[in-house]
Amino acid sequence: MSAARTGSTGQVVVVGAGIAGLAAAHRLVRNGARVTVLEAARRLGGKLQVAEMEGVRVDLGAESMLARRPEAVALAREVGLGDRLQPPAIATASIWTRGALRPMPKGHVMGVPGTADALAGVLSDEGLARIGRDADLPRTEIGDDVAVGAYVAARLGREVVDRLVEPLLGGVYAGDAYRISMRSAVPQLFETARRHDSLTEAVREIQARAAASRQTGPVFMGIEGGVGTLARAVADSVTAHGGQILSGRPATELRRDAGGGWRVTAGDRVLHADAVVLAVPAPAAAGLLAAESPAAAAELRAVEYASMALVTLAYRRSEVSLPDGSGFLVPPVDGRSIKASTFSFRKWRWSAEENPDVVVVRTSVGRYGETEILQREDAHLVEVSRRDLRAATGLEATPLRTLVTRWTDGLPQYPVGHHARVARIREHVAELPGLVVCGAQYDGVGIPACVASAHAAVDQLAGDLRGVEELTAHPVQSLHGGAGE
């Protein structure tokens, strides 16, 4: 095995400069490898992007990261952003359902309650009574995997799913809770529910363990100036350590060399490498692996994606009066166009400080299977966002500026059996020495999950399989970071 595959020296090509690819490159250069990163787009960072509106920097993708997992926060500190890490200034959000903004319930696990009391006000009296029947139902066998929505609805009723699980879980994946894998998306609940006859008992066990662990500190963390600045800081650290990053250079072919290494073609340039890290979405990975591993390529082509759009609106502060809190979620069952809204100026201290005369509000539009609305022009998405904001909050003001960011095929879907597909992909890729994969389509869609996936892939090149084995057994649960995430 070459030195590069021990993570020390040698030439490694990383394909993709989203946060997974950049995190992999960062770990590699710190281990002494010579690294070249290829990125098809002109901009680095994938879905972590920042723009400026009326003097306020705004995230155009995820705006917070789970702090109870160490990977993303540790990476931010390693690249010099430690003094810019900020928890949300306010963590109280609402849910816009049954015709009113209602306080987001507490005492649940991704919308699944331990008692009916946790969802009072959000559910009807009939829906609350249905939760109480869980303890009297016979055990539901989960098997190797099960859809979150189907399982929870069978135990607690559809109202729990439609009015809370769906907006929380669907907000993370832009997906359909009745299709999403419980094993991959809510692994903690999956493992605990298998040991209990009652789902509410399982939730209470999780809550008791959390209380006993006495975790302190914020659940989520942002970065002054936007989470999107993390990608640029990691890229700068990679180049400072001798790595090379080539933007606007898509990898077009990946083939094994006769000597055991790899040949990566990027347009008119051919790179020779001892090892390759594929950190691109499933369709691109499938295309690159088609020649050397048709089986892995076929599995990757089967991964589905959801599209969404973020609508960012900047208002004159003197014209805006919004309800308390950081924003709200919207259950699809209520038939609204938007699925969430974040009051960024309240959620992040730096947002309010950068221009005290301007407030920034974000909405998100689009879920798995919703294609018609995303085919509309930007002006239409702005209008439906303003209409729903007006209905929910009474906001009548005309924005100073609007910006629509479209993430076409932006979020991989985790249907039932996703874990088995990921295991098969890794088995096929393992037959190709010096090649590893990482990214959001494998073990979790959040920033910590992508960083953990990248680190595990780099360690795998060095022969250390512990990270990959841990992620395969225990995917990183991606929580909803409040409204509009």
C-alpha positions in Angstrom: 0.0 0.0 0.0 1.3 3.4 -1.0 2.2 6.1 1.5 -0.8 8.2 0.4 -3.1 5.5 1.5 -1.7 5.7 4.9 -2.8 9.3 5.0 0.8 10.6 5.3 2.4 11.4 2.0 1.7 10.8 -1.7 -0.8 12.4 -4.1 -4.5 12.4 -3.4 -7.2 13.9 -5.6 -10.4 15.0 -3.9 -13.4 15.3 -6.3 -15.8 17.9 -5.0 -15.4 21.0 -2.9 -18.6 21.0 -0.9 -18.1 20.8 2.9 -17.4 17.1 2.7 -14.7 17.4 0.1 -13.1 20.4 1.8 -13.1 18.6 5.2 -11.5 15.5 3.6 -8.8 17.7 1.9 -8.2 19.5 5.2 -7.7 16.2 7.1 -5.4 14.9 4.3 -3.1 18.0 4.1 -2.8 18.0 7.9 -1.7 14.4 7.7 1.0 15.3 5.2 -0.6 14.3 1.9 -0.2 16.2 -1.3 -3.8 17.1 -2.3 -5.5 18.5 -5.4 -9.3 19.3 -5.1 -11.4 19.4 -8.3 -14.6 21.4 -8.2 -17.0 21.6 -11.1 -18.5 24.9 -10.0 -16.8 28.3 -10.0 -17.7 28.7 -6.3 -16.5 26.5 -3.5 -18.6 25.3 -0.6 -21.5 23.4 -2.3 -24.7 24.3 -0.5 -22.8 26.5 2.1 -23.0 29.9 0.5 -23.2 33.5 1.8 -24.5 36.7 0.1 -24.9 40.3 1.3 -28.3 42.0 1.3 -28.6 45.7 2.3 -25.3 45.4 4.3 -26.3 42.2 6.1 -24.6 38.9 5.3 -27.1 36.1 4.9 -26.8 32.3 4.4 -28.1 30.9 1.2 -28.2 27.4 2.5 -28.0 25.9 6.0 -27.7 28.6 8.6 -26.8 26.5 11.7 -25.0 23.3 12.6 -25.6 20.7 15.3 -23.3 21.5 18.2 -24.0 18.3 20.2 -21.9 16.5 17.6 -18.3 17.6 17.7 -17.2 17.4 14.1 -18.4 20.7 12.6 -17.7 22.9 15.5 -14.2 21.4 15.9 -13.5 22.0 12.2 -14.6 25.6 12.6 -12.2 26.1 15.5 -9.3 24.4 13.6 -9.7 26.8 10.7 -9.7 29.9 12.9 -13.4 30.6 13.4 -13.6 29.7 17.0 -14.2 33.3 18.2 -17.0 33.7 15.6 -19.1 30.7 16.7 -22.4 31.9 18.1 -25.4 30.0 19.5 -28.9 31.2 18.3 -29.8 34.4 20.2 -33.3 33.0 20.6 -34.4 29.4 20.4 -38.2 29.6 20.7 -40.0 28.9 17.4 -43.6 28.3 16.4 -45.6 26.0 14.2 -48.2 27.5 11.9 -51.0 25.0 11.9 -54.8 24.8 12.3 -55.1 28.5 11.4 -52.7 30.0 14.0 -49.1 30.4 15.0 -48.7 28.0 18.0 -45.7 27.6 20.3 -43.4 24.7 19.2 -44.1 21.9 21.6 -41.4 20.6 23.9 -40.9 17.0 25.2 -40.7 15.2 21.9 -38.1 13.4 19.8 -38.3 14.8 16.2 -42.0 15.4 16.7 -42.7 12.0 18.4 -44.1 12.7 21.9 -43.6 10.9 25.2 -47.0 11.9 26.4 -50.1 13.5 24.8 -49.5 16.6 26.9 -46.4 17.5 24.8 -48.6 18.3 21.8 -51.5 20.1 23.4 -52.6 22.9 21.2 -51.0 21.6 18.1 -53.3 18.5 17.8 -57.1 18.3 18.0 -58.7 16.7 21.1 -59.2 13.6 19.0 -55.6 13.5 17.9 -54.4 13.9 21.6 -56.7 11.1 22.7 -55.3 8.8 19.9 -51.8 9.1 21.4 -53.0 7.7 24.7 -54.0 4.4 22.9 -50.4 3.6 22.1 -49.9 1.9 25.5 -52.8 -0.5 24.7 -51.8 -1.5 21.2 -50.0 -4.8 20.5 -46.3 -4.5 19.7 -45.4 -3.3 16.2 -42.4 -5.2 14.8 -40.0 -2.7 13.1 -37.8 -5.3 11.4 -34.7 -4.1 9.6 -36.1 -0.7 8.8 -39.4 1.1 8.6 -40.8 4.5 7.4 -41.0 7.0 10.2 -44.4 8.3 9.2 -46.0 4.9 8.7 -44.7 3.6 12.0 -45.6 6.6 14.1 -49.0 6.9 12.5 -49.8 3.3 13.3 -48.8 3.8 16.9 -50.0 7.4 17.6 -52.2 8.5 14.7 -51.7 10.5 11.6 -52.2 13.8 13.3 -48.8 13.5 15.1 -47.1 12.8 11.8 -48.9 15.4 9.7 -48.7 18.3 12.1 -45.3 17.8 13.8 -43.1 14.9 12.6 -43.6 15.9 8.9 -42.6 19.6 9.3 -39.6 18.7 11.5 -38.3 15.7 9.6 -39.4 17.1 6.2 -37.6 20.3 7.0 -34.3 18.5 7.3 -34.7 16.3 4.2 -37.3 18.3 2.2 -38.8 14.8 2.1 -41.9 12.8 2.9 -42.1 11.4 6.4 -44.1 8.5 5.2 -41.1 7.4 3.0 -38.2 8.4 5.2 -36.2 5.7 6.9 -36.4 5.7 10.7 -33.2 3.7 10.9 -31.2 6.2 8.8 -33.0 9.5 9.7 -33.9 9.0 13.4 -31.5 6.2 14.4 -31.8 6.9 18.2 -35.6 6.4 18.0 -35.2 3.3 15.8 -32.9 1.5 18.2 -34.9 2.4 21.3 -38.3 1.6 19.8 -37.1 -1.9 18.9 -36.8 -2.6 22.7 -40.3 -1.4 23.7 -43.8 -2.5 23.1 -45.0 1.2 23.3 -43.5 4.0 21.2 -44.2 6.6 23.9 -42.3 4.5 26.4 -39.3 4.5 23.9 -39.5 8.3 23.7 -39.5 8.6 27.5 -36.4 6.4 27.7 -34.6 8.7 25.3 -35.7 11.7 27.2 -34.6 10.1 30.5 -31.1 9.3 29.1 -30.8 12.8 27.8 -31.7 14.2 31.2 -29.2 11.8 33.0 -26.4 12.8 30.6 -26.8 16.4 31.7 -25.5 17.8 28.4 -24.8 21.5 28.6 -24.2 24.1 26.0 -26.2 25.0 22.9 -27.7 22.3 20.7 -27.0 24.3 17.6 -24.3 26.8 16.6 -24.0 29.4 13.9 -21.1 31.5 12.7 -20.9 35.2 12.7 -21.2 36.3 9.1 -23.0 33.0 8.2 -22.3 29.3 8.3 -21.4 29.6 4.7 -18.1 31.2 5.7 -17.0 27.9 7.1 -16.4 26.5 3.6 -14.2 29.4 2.6 -12.2 29.2 5.8 -11.6 25.5 5.3 -10.5 26.0 1.7 -8.1 28.7 2.8 -6.6 26.4 5.4 -6.2 23.7 2.8 -4.2 26.0 0.4 -2.2 27.4 3.4 -1.1 23.8 4.1 0.0 23.3 0.5 -3.1 21.9 -1.0 -4.3 22.9 -4.5 -8.0 23.7 -5.2 -9.1 24.0 -8.8 -12.6 25.5 -9.3 -14.5 25.3 -12.6 -12.7 21.9 -13.2 -15.2 19.0 -13.2 -13.8 15.6 -13.1 -15.0 13.8 -16.3 -13.4 10.4 -16.1 -11.9 8.2 -13.4 -9.8 5.1 -14.3 -7.3 2.9 -12.5 -3.7 3.2 -13.6 -1.7 0.1 -14.5 0.6 0.8 -11.6 -2.2 0.6 -9.1 -3.0 4.3 -8.7 -5.7 6.4 -10.3 -6.0 8.6 -13.4 -8.5 11.5 -13.0 -9.4 13.4 -16.2 -10.6 17.0 -15.7 -11.2 18.5 -19.1 -7.9 18.8 -20.9 -6.0 18.0 -17.8 -5.1 14.5 -16.5 -4.1 14.0 -12.8 -2.3 10.9 -11.5 -3.0 10.0 -7.9 -2.2 7.4 -5.4 -5.7 7.7 -4.0 -9.0 9.4 -4.7 -11.8 10.8 -2.5 -15.2 11.1 -4.2 -17.1 13.8 -2.4 -19.7 14.6 -5.0 -23.5 14.0 -5.1 -24.7 10.5 -6.1 -25.4 11.2 -9.8 -21.9 12.6 -10.4 -20.3 9.8 -8.4 -22.2 7.3 -10.4 -20.9 8.7 -13.7 -17.3 8.6 -12.5 -17.6 5.1 -11.1 -19.4 3.6 -14.1 -16.3 2.2 -15.8 -14.5 0.8 -12.7 -17.5 -0.3 -10.6 -20.8 -0.6 -12.5 -22.4 -2.1 -9.4 -21.6 0.9 -7.2 -22.7 3.2 -10.0 -26.0 1.5 -10.3 -26.7 1.8 -6.6 -25.7 5.5 -6.7 -28.0 6.2 -9.6 -30.9 4.9 -7.5 -30.4 7.6 -4.9 -33.2 10.1 -5.2 -33.0 13.8 -4.5 -35.4 16.6 -3.6 -35.3 20.2 -4.8 -36.1 23.3 -2.8 -35.7 27.1 -2.9 -34.9 29.6 -0.3 -36.4 33.1 -0.5 -34.5 35.8 1.4 -36.3 39.1 2.1 -34.7 42.2 3.5 -37.1 44.8 5.1 -36.8 48.2 6.6 -36.9 47.6 10.4 -39.2 50.5 11.0 -41.9 48.9 8.8 -41.8 45.4 10.4 -43.5 44.0 13.4 -43.3 40.2 13.7 -44.3 37.8 16.4 -41.8 36.7 19.1 -39.5 33.9 18.4 -37.0 32.8 15.7 -39.6 31.8 13.1 -42.0 29.0 12.4 -42.6 25.7 10.6 -45.5 24.8 8.4 -47.0 21.3 8.1 -47.8 20.4 4.5 -51.2 19.2 5.5 -52.3 22.8 6.0 -51.8 23.5 2.3 -49.5 26.4 2.4 -46.8 27.2 -0.2 -43.9 27.8 2.2 -42.7 25.1 4.6 -40.9 27.3 7.1 -39.7 30.8 7.8 -36.7 32.1 9.9 -36.6 35.6 11.4 -32.8 35.7 10.9 -32.5 39.2 12.5 -33.8 37.7 15.8 -32.1 34.3 15.5 -28.5 35.6 15.0 -27.1 38.6 16.9 -24.6 39.4 14.2 -27.5 39.8 11.7 -29.1 42.5 13.7 -25.7 44.2 14.4 -24.5 44.4 10.8 -27.2 46.8 9.8 -29.6 47.8 12.6 -32.0 49.4 10.2 -32.6 46.2 8.2 -34.3 42.9 9.1 -33.8 39.7 7.2 -36.5 37.0 6.9 -36.1 33.7 5.1 -38.7 31.3 3.8 -38.2 27.9 2.2 -40.3 26.4 -0.6 -40.4 22.9 -2.1 -40.5 19.3 -0.9 -39.9 15.8 -2.3 -42.4 15.4 -5.2 -43.3 19.1 -5.4 -42.0 20.1 -8.7 -44.7 22.4 -10.1 -44.1 25.4 -7.7 -40.3 25.2 -8.3 -40.8 25.6 -12.0 -42.3 29.1 -11.4 -40.3 32.3 -11.8 -38.5 33.9 -8.9 -41.1 36.6 -8.7 -43.8 34.1 -8.1 -41.8 32.4 -5.3 -41.3 35.8 -3.7 -45.0 36.6 -4.0 -46.2 33.3 -2.4 -43.7 33.7 0.4 -45.0 37.2 1.0 -48.6 36.0 0.9 -48.0 33.3 3.4 -45.9 35.6 5.7 -48.8 38.0 5.6 -51.4 35.3 6.5 -49.2 33.9 9.3 -47.8 37.1 10.9 -49.6 40.1 9.4 -46.5 41.3 7.7 -47.6 43.8 5.0 -44.3 45.7 4.3 -42.7 45.7 0.9 -39.2 44.2 1.0 -36.2 46.4 0.1 -34.7 43.5 -1.7 -35.4 39.8 -2.4 -33.2 36.9 -3.4 -34.3 33.5 -4.5 -31.7 30.6 -4.2 -32.7 27.4 -5.9 -31.1 24.1 -4.8 -32.1 21.8 -7.6 -31.7 18.1 -6.5 -30.1 19.6 -3.4 -31.1 17.1 -0.7 -30.6 13.3 -1.0 -33.6 11.2 0.2 -33.3 8.5 2.8 -36.1 6.1 2.1 -36.6 2.7 3.8 -33.6 0.5 3.1 -31.2 3.5 2.7 -28.7 2.0 5.1 -28.6 -1.2 3.1 -27.9 0.7 -0.1 -25.1 2.6 1.5 -23.6 -0.6 2.8 -23.7 -2.1 -0.7 -22.1 1.0 -2.2 -19.2 0.8 0.3 -18.8 -2.9 -0.3 -18.4 -2.3 -4.1 -16.1 0.7 -3.6 -13.9 -1.3 -1.2 -13.0 -3.6 -4.1 -11.1 -0.6 -5.6 -7.9 0.1 -3.5 -7.2 3.7 -2.9 -10.8 4.9 -3.6 -13.2 6.2 -0.9 -16.5 8.0 -0.9 -18.1 10.6 1.4 -20.9 13.1 1.5 -24.5 13.8 2.4 -26.0 10.8 0.5 -24.4 8.3 2.9 -24.7 8.8 6.7 -26.5 12.1 7.3 -27.3 15.3 5.6 -26.2 17.9 8.2 -22.8 19.6 8.3 -21.5 17.4 11.2 -22.6 14.3 9.3 -20.7 15.4 6.1 -17.6 16.2 8.1 -17.8 12.9 9.9 -18.2 11.1 6.6 -15.2 12.9 5.2 -13.0 12.1 8.2 -14.0 8.4 8.1 -13.2 8.2 4.4 -9.7 9.7 4.9 -9.1 7.3 7.8 -10.2 4.4 5.6 -7.5 5.3 3.1 -5.0 4.8 6.0 -6.6 1.4 6.8 -8.6 2.6 9.8 -12.1 1.4 9.3 -13.5 2.4 12.7 -15.1 5.6 11.5 -16.8 4.0 8.5 -18.0 1.1 10.7 -19.4 3.5 13.3 -21.2 5.6 10.7 -22.6 2.5 9.1 -23.9 1.2 12.4 -25.0 4.6 13.7 -25.8 7.3 11.1 -25.5 10.9 12.3 -29.0 12.1 13.1 -29.7 15.5 11.5 -32.0 17.6 13.7 -34.0 20.6 12.7 -32.2 23.8 13.7 -35.3 25.7 14.4 -37.6 27.3 11.9 -36.5 27.7 8.3 -33.5 25.4 8.5 
